[in-house]
Amino acid sequence: MQADDELCLCFHISCRKVLNYIRIHQVKIPSQLADCGGAGTGCGWCRKQLEKLMILAAQRPPGAEEIEDWLACNTPDRQKYAEARERYRAAKNNGD
């Protein structure tokens, strides 16, 4: 993923917005990210990725100049992420 790719596909919240929210609000627990435009409160698909970003950012937050490289190493490919979400939602709707 890149910084401006959507991490929360339900509410169109980008990786950059989540990382900035984590940095500015010094997020300590994943549920606090719901205050970032509702991230993680829709279908639930992004919750694990939100938690991962929070943990990684707490260990070593990326600077503005390295954010793209940092995201490329720590997040899934945008297209594969969206495809996996569709499978997740289909399974959820089918009661799997």
C-alpha positions as CSV (number, residue, x, y, z in Angstrom):
1,M,0.0,0.0,0.0
2,Q,0.9,3.6,-0.4
3,A,0.2,6.4,2.0
4,D,-2.9,7.7,0.2
5,D,-4.4,4.2,-0.4
6,E,-7.5,3.4,1.7
7,L,-6.9,1.2,4.6
8,C,-10.5,1.3,5.9
9,L,-12.4,0.7,2.7
10,C,-15.8,1.2,4.3
11,F,-15.1,4.8,5.4
12,H,-12.3,5.6,2.9
13,I,-9.7,6.2,5.5
14,S,-6.1,6.3,4.1
15,C,-3.0,4.8,5.6
16,R,-1.6,8.3,5.9
17,K,-4.6,9.5,7.9
18,V,-4.4,6.5,10.3
19,L,-0.6,7.0,10.8
20,N,-1.1,10.8,11.5
21,Y,-3.9,10.1,13.9
22,I,-1.7,7.5,15.7
23,R,1.1,10.1,15.9
24,I,-1.0,13.1,16.9
25,H,-3.3,11.4,19.4
26,Q,-0.7,9.0,20.8
27,V,-3.0,6.0,20.4
28,K,-2.4,3.3,23.0
29,I,-5.1,0.8,22.1
30,P,-6.6,-0.2,18.8
31,S,-10.2,0.7,19.7
32,Q,-9.1,4.4,19.9
33,L,-8.7,4.3,16.1
34,A,-12.5,4.2,15.7
35,D,-12.3,8.0,16.4
36,C,-10.3,8.3,13.2
37,G,-13.3,8.8,10.9
38,G,-14.8,5.5,12.1
39,A,-11.9,3.3,11.0
40,G,-12.5,-0.3,11.8
41,T,-16.2,0.1,12.7
42,G,-17.7,-1.0,9.4
43,C,-17.3,-4.5,8.1
44,G,-14.3,-5.2,10.4
45,W,-11.9,-6.3,7.7
46,C,-9.3,-3.6,8.5
47,R,-9.1,-4.1,12.2
48,K,-6.1,-6.4,12.1
49,Q,-4.3,-4.1,9.8
50,L,-5.1,-1.1,11.9
51,E,-3.7,-2.9,15.0
52,K,-0.6,-3.9,13.1
53,L,0.0,-0.3,12.0
54,M,-0.5,1.0,15.5
55,I,2.0,-1.5,16.9
56,L,4.6,-0.8,14.2
57,A,4.1,2.9,14.4
58,A,4.7,2.8,18.2
59,Q,7.9,0.9,17.7
60,R,9.3,3.2,15.0
61,P,7.0,5.8,13.4
62,P,7.8,6.6,9.8
63,G,8.9,10.1,8.9
64,A,7.3,12.0,6.1
65,E,10.2,11.2,3.8
66,E,10.1,7.5,4.4
67,I,6.4,6.7,4.7
68,E,6.0,5.1,1.2
69,D,8.9,2.7,1.8
70,W,7.7,2.0,5.3
71,L,4.2,1.2,4.1
72,A,5.5,-1.0,1.2
73,C,7.4,-3.1,3.7
74,N,4.6,-3.3,6.4
75,T,1.3,-3.4,4.5
76,P,-0.2,-5.6,1.9
77,D,-0.6,-4.7,-1.8
78,R,-3.6,-2.5,-2.4
79,Q,-5.3,-4.7,-4.9
80,K,-4.7,-7.9,-3.0
81,Y,-6.0,-6.2,0.1
82,A,-9.2,-5.1,-1.6
83,E,-9.7,-8.6,-3.1
84,A,-9.2,-10.3,0.3
85,R,-11.8,-7.9,1.8
86,E,-14.3,-8.9,-0.8
87,R,-13.8,-12.5,0.0
88,Y,-14.1,-11.7,3.7
89,R,-17.4,-9.9,3.2
90,A,-18.8,-12.6,1.0
91,A,-18.0,-15.2,3.6
92,K,-19.4,-13.1,6.4
93,N,-22.6,-12.6,4.4
94,N,-22.9,-16.3,3.8
95,G,-22.5,-17.1,7.5
96,D,-19.1,-18.8,7.2
